Amino acid sequence: MRTKLALLVALAASLVTAPDAAAATTVSPTDPNIRYAGRWNTSAPSAYVSEWAGAYVTVGFTGTTVKLRQRNAIDLFAAIDGGPFTAYANRSGTVDLTPTPLAAGNHTLRVSYRPIAGSYKGDAVFQGVVLDTGARTFAPAVPSKTVEFVGDSITVGQLSSRQALTAYGWLVGERLGARHTQIAVGGACLSPSTDGCLNMRDGFLRTGLAESAPPWDFSRYRADAVVVNLGTNDVGHGVTGPQFQSAYVTLLRRAREKYPTAALFALGTFRKRYLAETQAAVKTLTDGGDANVSFVDTTGWVVEATDTVDNVHPNDTGHRKIADRLAPIVSARLGG
């Protein structure tokens, strides 16, 4: 009789505590306290997607734990309270980011996903977070200035240890204390080509990678600087010098139209391709009265034998060297 009574008491206790466990605070991607850096497709309110490299999400939260809500498997990076990013490989569903609870109080979370490129097809879909029962979100402090880096696999950070997070664009943005994003994809050209190379002259205007992707709403944020590093791949797709120069002028004019006050930087490719055409494109704009666009000579920034993985893609050391040279140049135009 006592055993049966004990079982009934235990059952009653479980029924009392179960609702508390189920009452954890679920936060959707539409929460106004979540801040998005980069281009996110927000057409589905339950799942926000960013196809470009280097996009990330930041949110402030209270309580002692935070879990990330994913759909299918993806490699991701998460940092709490400004600490180093932790890598989470091939994670799906609800991902516990605090197996050891935090101290009670206010915290911040930042999450970025591995870029979808080449044979890697992870599911970079942000579905919100789960917090402690009774916890809440709050608006995190975010930088007032934004820098966009437009490019190909080098700007993505392919073959570096942490892809976008160890690429020169991310490093420069962090060093300048600016929001930043890499509007870049492996294999991209600047100019349209006859063999269908994804061209950034037009890709710059889109929310995602595909030609059918919706146009990006440039009113969602205004870049204070745009750094373009394109031309490495066009040679292999039959793009002539005049075609390249014309496409570069178009891209720079589009960037100026979308960001009227931004500083525009056209980097000479590290492999010295289309340098004259890049300089001529910049001169076309400066001759037209645009004083806030400049050519950046990158000669000697990267030593192929020691600073690249394959004579093309910088390794971590190469990206840091690029960031060391580029950060002061961008900073000077941003006013410090």
Phi, psi and omega in degrees: 000318179293323179297317180295321179295320180296322178295320179295321178296318180295320179296317179297321179295320180294326179290330179286319186276338184301317180300326179297316180297324182282350186267016175306146185281116177261127184247124182274164179299341181278357181305128185293346179273356176273130180250131183250128175253129182097191186262115180242133173277113185252022184293332176256111187296342181265354184205108179264140186233136171235122182265337179280155181288155170077005174285152178207168182232141180229137178213142171267146181209156175257172178100199186238351182221157174212137177235146181259134181261113180247166176262269177261180191293143180202148169273134183217167179230136181224141178228138180242133176057037177075009179281184180292153178285135174258136180272137175234113186265133171053052182257144176218171179069218181267116186256116181282114180266354181227065177301330169257114184303150177278168170291145179299140179147200180268138182220165174232148178233136173231134184228136173224151184251152174297133180299142176277111185203150177058230181276354181274123186232044178296167186255088185278074184235119179266121182246015177103191182226164175239129182244176175300158172304127179082354178285165182218166173264161170215158183289121179282157173289130179231152180299153182275341183248151184230137177239129174258138175243117186252125183185205183242212185297332178295318178288329174300323186096019180302138180078356169278168192296325182233030176053238186302326185286341177250012177275156186301325181296313177299316182297318179296314179302315179296319182295326181274355183066036182244155166291151186206157176202152181250102177275081191208155178207146180300139178082000185292145170257170169274312187264147172300145180228165183286341182260013170083018175301131180300119184257135183276350171304318179263326181300331179303335184270356189254157176287322182231192188280320188291151177299335180273358180297146181295154176299144176284139177273098185290353177282350183289331168201159179243120177287139176268343176208145176231123180249120182253130176226088184222154179127348180295323186265341186299326181304318182284359181240021172072022180280124180280165179302311179299322178297316181297313181299317179298317180294325180293318177301316180298315180298314180296321178293324177293317178298321179293321179298317183284329182232082189302330185251005185288149169279129181251132181235126176251108182279135167293135182297149182293340177263010173065034178266138177057034182296315181297320181292323178295314178297321181293323178296317177297318181297326177302318180287318181292323176295334178275004175104003179271105182271359185250033174228139185213152173269137179246114179281116184258015181304127177084000181289324184234129174261114188303321186293329186242339188253005179232162177276324189218029184072003178232303187270123179298144169276185182301320179296317179298316179296322178294322178295319177298314180298322179300322181279321188279323185305314180296328181292314179291318181302320182298324179281335180275354179088030177109000000 
